Amino acid sequence: MSHIPERQRADRRAFVANLLSQAPDALVVTGLGSAAYDVYAAGDRDLNYYLWGAMGGSTSIGLGLALAQPDKSVVVITGDGEMLMGIGSLGTIAAKQPKNLTIVVQDNGHFGETGMQQSHASLGTDLVAVAKGFGIANAQAIDSVEAGDGVAQSIRARQGTAFVQVFIEANEPPRALPPRDGPFIKNRVRSALGLKPF
Amino acid sequence: MTATPTAPQWQQDVFRVLKEGGIRQIAYVPDAGHAHVIRSAIADPDIQDVVLTTEEEGVAVSCGAWLGGQRCAVLMQSSGVGNCVNMFSLLQAADFPFLTLVTMRGEYAEFNPWQGPMGKATQAALELMGIHVLRVTKPEETAEIVSAGLDAAFEAGEKVAILLSQSLIGRKKWERK
């Protein structure tokens, strides 16, 4: 961890809880691992879609969902490792610019699930610069729970694709395990949207 | 762009069947065999065209579309199937419907040896990941088989790949005019 410059960092659980409390109608897609635990710990919701695998897929799922539901806010909450594995999806999202999609990357600079190995995000990669380079102009980094208030406002407004890197502490809060039953969480989201089974 | 040559009938059939089958998102990594469908998707205000940086994004986009109540088709070349393998887990783990159209390389009059290994493994790779494989070899059967795959995906929830044979697509022209 010696490579990480000293800086202010938010508590990951407090950040997500504060953000989602102000975006109660948003559809939420999580990356696997700690991001899913954070979202679940903030309170299980029918509008949450948790990944337990498919690493690198959260942002693309968010894109398909945002295009299908343009009148709903869609938020992807993931970690730096999962974001990096699907990094090209930022270009795919930028090409579409869905106004209702916000990507929140909880960045502790480490692969938390596998033993806290350092990730590219703490070895030189600037995720905001990457997002901007791909064409997501509204890309910013924040480092406090309170800064989530503005993010929530932008999620509710649905005025443009947004990318938010949240510097969080590299700690491991107690695990809070969402359901692993993929068909259940899929059908729960669809049912909450009023969609019928085929 | 004003003098676009008429696309082969089978490519026109693919787009017509996707459109009539209620496909609202078409996610793709381009290939010459998909050119007409991609052009038509871009021109169609009721269909979202999603150009991908890599094919596995399309698997995830398709699942997101279904979560939100839309049908998506993913277009790729056989080499792209290899890029998707772990992302196919998503289809099984959450039992998502899935439809992909795969233009084949490395199986017929192939000029480029680099297309061989993945092209020859494409069908087996799909089947290893639990995806049902249909194949179009003759132009006149295109509409029926694409329609059958679309119904299996979105009426029965199957995961379906339709392979468009290299003999159907025709020999690639290597000399530029």
Interface residues (C-beta under 8 A of the other chain):
Chain A: L27 V29 Y49 L51 W52 G53 A54 M55 G56 G57 S58 T59 S60 I61 G62 L63 G64 L65 A66 L67 A68 Q69 K72 G86 G88 S89 G91 T92 A95 K96 G182 P183 I185 K186 V189 R190 L193 L195 F198
Chain B: R24 Q25 A27 Q48 V50 V51 L52 T53 T54 E56 E57 G58 V59 A60 V61 S62 C63 G64 A65 W66 L67 G68 G69 Q70 C72 N86 M87 S89 L90 A93 A94 D95 F96 P97 F154 E155 A156 G157
